Amino acid sequence: MLKLLPVVLLAGCVATHGPKPSDTIFKEKDRDWLKIYEHELKVARENGDIDAWRFFFPEYIKELKKNAESKTQ
């Protein structure tokens, strides 16, 4: 029984295929940067990470302005 243990452990988690670049293709228009930046700001606030806040807040403001401009056109 102990002789089969290494075989079971090594063969139990075998990947059938590896990820391909086509698995990660996304459309830029489907990415909602405002939600991403809101989440990052929330996490930075929860963790007291001032540097992250200083990085993401201007990016969030830029994205807000970009969205406001695209809605007025």
C-alpha positions as CSV (number, residue, x, y, z in Angstrom):
1,M,0.0,0.0,0.0
2,L,2.8,2.4,0.8
3,K,4.4,1.7,-2.5
4,L,1.4,3.1,-4.3
5,L,1.2,6.3,-2.2
6,P,3.8,8.3,-4.3
7,V,2.1,7.3,-7.5
8,V,-1.3,8.4,-6.2
9,L,0.1,11.7,-4.9
10,L,2.0,12.5,-8.1
11,A,-0.7,11.4,-10.5
12,G,-3.7,12.9,-8.6
13,C,-3.4,16.5,-9.7
14,V,-2.5,16.4,-13.4
15,A,-3.4,19.3,-15.6
16,T,-5.0,18.3,-18.9
17,H,-3.9,21.5,-20.7
18,G,-2.0,24.6,-20.0
19,P,-3.4,28.2,-20.4
20,K,-3.0,29.7,-23.8
21,P,-2.8,33.4,-24.6
22,S,-6.2,33.2,-26.3
23,D,-7.7,32.3,-22.8
24,T,-6.8,35.7,-21.5
25,I,-8.0,38.0,-24.4
26,F,-10.3,40.7,-23.3
27,K,-11.9,43.7,-24.9
28,E,-10.7,47.0,-23.5
29,K,-14.1,48.5,-23.8
30,D,-15.5,45.8,-21.4
31,R,-13.1,46.8,-18.6
32,D,-14.6,49.2,-16.1
33,W,-11.7,51.2,-14.8
34,L,-13.8,53.2,-12.4
35,K,-14.9,50.0,-10.6
36,I,-11.3,48.8,-10.5
37,Y,-10.0,52.1,-9.1
38,E,-12.8,52.3,-6.6
39,H,-11.9,48.8,-5.3
40,E,-8.2,49.6,-5.1
41,L,-9.0,52.8,-3.2
42,K,-11.2,50.9,-0.8
43,V,-8.5,48.3,-0.2
44,A,-5.9,51.0,0.3
45,R,-8.1,52.8,2.8
46,E,-8.7,49.5,4.7
47,N,-5.0,48.7,4.9
48,G,-3.9,52.3,5.6
49,D,-1.8,52.3,2.4
50,I,-1.2,55.9,1.7
51,D,1.1,55.3,-1.2
52,A,-1.5,53.2,-3.0
53,W,-4.1,55.9,-2.3
54,R,-1.8,58.6,-3.8
55,F,-1.3,56.4,-6.9
56,F,-4.9,55.4,-7.5
57,F,-6.8,58.6,-6.6
58,P,-5.4,60.7,-9.5
59,E,-6.1,57.8,-11.8
60,Y,-9.6,57.6,-10.5
61,I,-10.2,61.3,-11.1
62,K,-8.8,61.0,-14.7
63,E,-11.2,58.2,-15.4
64,L,-14.1,60.2,-13.9
65,K,-13.2,63.1,-16.2
66,K,-12.9,60.8,-19.2
67,N,-16.3,59.2,-18.5
68,A,-17.9,62.6,-18.1
69,E,-16.4,63.8,-21.4
70,S,-17.6,60.7,-23.3
71,K,-21.2,61.1,-21.9
72,T,-21.4,64.8,-23.0
73,Q,-20.4,64.0,-26.6
